[in-house]
Amino acid sequence: MCHYTSRAAALALLVGALACSDRPPGTAPDAPPGAPDALSAAARPELLARSLALALGDPAFRAHVKAELDRSPFREHKLSFQRFLGADRGRALSAMAGRTGVATTELARAADGAIPLEMYLPVPEHRRSWTGDANVLVATAVADHDPPVAFDVQGNRQLLDPERPPATPVIALVPVETDFSTAPAPIIGCWTCGFWPPLPPPPAPVPGLYMTKAHFVDDFEGWLKGAPEFEIHILGQKAQTDSLTDYQCAGERQPAPYYFDQNALDWSGGVMLFSKVQLDAYNAAHPGQNIRVFVVEDDDTACEIKANRDIVGNLFKAVDGAYKALTAGNDSSNTVAKLFKRANAIQKLWAAVASFINTNDELVGTAVEDAVVGISYPGYNWIVKGENNATNGWLNLAMQ
């Protein structure tokens, strides 16, 4: 009994330190009665971030972390935090527990009770400059654009600017955005180098609606969350109701031909958004209805739209009202040209859309043909309109 009490007390002291270590004004994590199970979902990442920062006070552990990050095959050299803790017989977990004075089992319970987390250096310059020295912070934030809570290797707490990273390198401990279930495909620089005869040309594209260029005015991603994860969703009528449903998603975790990965404000290439077979089947099942091209910056679960219902409703209401509901599109191909042109959207769709959109992605906007909006950009033909009818980007869409 005394042994358990001492472990619980150590954990309580650790969490209490979060509220007392050079803390600027802000919301304190929930103070637990002494067990990890009592910590809130927001407090657990903060506890783990401070534990990791304290462990980084040990040069050997810093070298271990640096090596693991450097050899990660995932984008931005990300690591699954919970997997990292359990690797090598729990080497990292033991190091963190030892530096914080908390029993390994107690810290493990806190990690298991936290949301899935990933760790990496989200700022490219920090990844290049950090050599594994003690000049490093560990920062966490649950929601995008929240002020990151950061700790140095002495465990001192500070709040960072959510819009601009500090000069000191930062290791982020944030909710998982990466699919760690499979290793990423190797990067191949040249398909024909070293082969004779040359490899055959790629097959002709599957007929359908394609995006060939995209530009956005912002990355809609806080710096602690690293590169953006833009997704293009095809929305349409759900059965014969006034509700929308998500028919297809194109993004970085989708298989070809729906795969594309945009990590900057500009992108060009060729990604299918909706096949001709899918579009024909939709038109047959929903005569007189059309589809929306909807852009999201994903924060958590790939290709699952999550956002506040009122924000979504207001977005569609503003855009549909501004352009007399000419905010959808459909195949308008003829014998001369293949075209994806403006079409009428059911005006009530925005009111019922909340049935499938419910938490926290950034809604970049819904695409409207440039002829409807009344503005154009060379090489683009659809304008992405967001909240308050703001112009958030432009796309080039075409039937191929």
Secondary structure, 3 states (H helix, E strand, C coil): CHHHHHHHHHHHHHHHHHHHCCCCCCCCCCCCCCCHHHCCCCHHHHHHHHHHHHHCCCHHHHHHHHHHHHHCCCHHHCEEHHHHHHHHHHHHHHHHHHHHCCCHHHHHHHHHHCCCEEEECCCHHHHHHCCCCCCCEEEECCCCCCCCEEECCCCCEEECCCCCCCCCCEEEEEECCCCCCCCCCCCCCCCCCCCCCCCCCCCCCCCEEEEEEEEECCCCCCHHHCCCCEEEEEEEECCCCCCEEEEEEEECCCCCCCECCCCCCEEEEEEEEEEHHHHHHHHHHCCCCCEEEEEEECCCCCCCCCCCHHHHHHHHHHHHHHCCCCCEEEECCCCCCCCEEEECCCCCHHHHHHHCCCCCCEEEEEEEEHHHHCCCCCCCCEEEECHHHCEEEEEEEEEC
